[in-house]
């Protein structure tokens, strides 16, 4: 049996958002198979964490915020952004501040 491959935004190094995303993932059924999918907050932060944000990433983030605006836990996302700033990229908090302007 093959083990699933999980790639973090930091490459091979596991960081807090990877653990959190797995713990909070929801199970959905797609084409008759069960999958665990990260919640919108983690998906947004994963996209935001890319070293080189593409226009597709930016569009995905905007659409996730629009679709989930009433349900997003911005305080939790901010705490994760602080953690990512410490563990991953020193400019992550600045990226998150720009993101909050999209709400």
C-alpha positions in Angstrom: 0.0 0.0 0.0 1.4 3.4 -1.0 1.6 6.1 1.7 0.1 9.5 0.8 2.6 12.2 0.0 2.1 15.4 1.9 4.1 18.5 0.8 4.3 21.4 3.1 4.8 25.0 2.1 8.3 24.6 3.6 9.2 21.6 1.4 10.2 18.6 3.5 10.3 20.4 6.9 7.1 20.0 8.8 5.7 23.2 10.3 2.8 24.0 12.5 0.3 24.7 9.7 0.8 21.2 8.3 -0.1 19.6 11.6 -3.0 22.0 12.1 -4.3 21.4 8.6 -4.3 17.6 9.1 -5.9 17.8 12.5 -8.7 20.1 11.3 -9.3 18.6 7.8 -12.8 17.6 6.9 -13.8 14.4 5.2 -15.5 14.7 1.9 -16.6 12.2 -0.7 -15.5 12.9 -4.3 -16.2 10.4 -7.0 -17.2 7.8 -4.5 -13.9 8.0 -2.5 -13.4 9.7 0.9 -10.8 12.4 1.1 -9.6 14.6 3.9 -9.5 18.3 2.8 -8.0 21.2 4.6 -10.4 23.9 5.8 -10.5 27.3 4.0 -8.3 29.0 6.6 -5.4 26.6 6.0 -5.9 26.6 2.3 -5.7 30.4 2.2 -2.5 30.5 4.3 -0.9 27.7 2.2 -1.6 29.8 -0.9 -0.3 32.9 0.8 2.9 31.0 1.9 4.1 30.3 -1.6 7.4 31.8 -2.3 6.2 33.2 -5.6 2.6 34.1 -5.5 1.0 33.7 -8.9 -2.1 35.5 -10.2 -3.8 32.1 -9.9 -2.9 31.9 -6.3 -4.2 35.4 -5.7 -7.4 34.6 -7.5 -7.9 31.4 -5.5 -7.4 33.4 -2.2 -9.9 36.1 -3.3 -12.5 33.4 -4.3 -12.0 31.5 -1.0 -12.5 34.7 1.0 -15.6 35.7 -1.0 -17.1 32.2 -0.7 -16.3 31.7 3.0 -16.3 35.3 4.2 -19.0 34.7 6.9 -17.3 31.5 8.1 -13.6 32.4 8.2 -11.9 32.5 11.6 -9.7 35.5 11.1 -8.3 35.5 14.7 -7.2 31.9 14.2 -5.7 32.7 10.8 -3.8 35.6 12.4 -2.4 33.3 15.1 -1.3 30.9 12.4 0.2 33.8 10.4 2.3 34.7 13.5 3.5 31.2 13.9 4.4 31.0 10.2 6.3 34.2 10.4 8.4 32.6 13.1 8.8 29.2 11.5 8.8 29.9 7.8 9.1 33.4 6.5 9.8 36.7 8.3 7.5 38.6 5.9 4.5 36.3 6.4 2.8 38.7 8.8 3.0 41.5 6.3 1.5 39.2 3.6 -1.3 38.4 6.0 -2.0 42.1 6.7 -2.4 42.7 3.0 -4.8 39.7 2.8 -7.0 41.1 5.6 -7.7 44.1 3.3 -9.6 41.8 1.0 -12.4 41.0 3.5 
